[in-house]
Amino acid sequence: MGLFDRWRRRGKPPRAARGKRRRSAQGATPRVAASAARRRQPSVWFNRLLILVGAGVVLAAGGKAWVTLQAIPVQRITVTGELAHTQAEAVQEQVQSSLAGGFLGADLQRMRAELEALPWIFEATIRRRWPAALEIHVVEQLPIARWGSDGFLNHEGGVFHPEREGEWDSLPLLLGPEGSAPALMARYQRLLEMLAPLHLTVRQLQVDERGQVQAVLDGGMQLVLGSRDFRQRMQRFVTVYRRELAPRAQQVLRVDLRYASGVAVAFAQEPAPQEGSQVAGL
């Protein structure tokens, strides 16, 4: 037996057999992967199903809880604030129509609007307090001046018409056409600031349809301010008053400030025979 024969017996199989075996081994890998994927697929869908069922249970429980909370009625209403002209019972009664929705469904904006429509209420704040209470804080109107024959003005120039009470009759009177209240209140407050160092106060402030402004001070002195340059004219009055009018303030009837560089002053009684009026220049 030759060397070649011994190699054939003990050696590797023919090349064709080796290739076939290799192809068989390689072809088995995709089939195993596919089989493993099929085994995993049911568990993935089962997990997704569990997640969906859990989410549904949570949503159902949340919806039931929401419906339950919606059905809780308001059991207590607390009213706070310094109430001098408004009764707490009247505040509670005013909001009853807005409580139909229960604790969570109560219309707080509507309540606030209804309360602020009451004559003496300037501002209302409403808050929910768990589990079934409402807290209402009320700020009452503070009259700064009388407006016309039956109204009052607050610090913002807002007009309100409560029942007239004698305690407010001493307030200054502001008069003007409809819609002029906020601007006139701003002028009134500026007038108070400028007159305070002179120890003078305002009894009446009026603006007419043409925008002409006149003021009457507590001593009866009348200031004619015109329709423009309000601050400049008042500064001129302050200067003239300090220099010339203060010693004779009780005799001054009228000060016309509509001049470009001076004022016209009318006196009730002159200490000496003079004209009934004079012009003071700066």
Secondary structure by P-SEA (a helix, b strand, c coil): ccaaaaaaacccccaaaaaaaaaaaaaaaaaaaaaaaaaaaaaaaaaaaaaaaaaaaaaaaaaaaaaaaaaccccbbbbbcccccccaaaaaaaaccccccccccccaaaaaaaaaacccccbbbbbbcccbbbbbbbbccccccccccccccccccbbbbccccccccccbbbbbcccaaaaaaaaaaaaaaaacccccccccccccccbbbbbbcccbbbbbccccaaaaaaaaaaaaaacccccccccccbbbcccccbbbbbbcccccccccbbbbcc
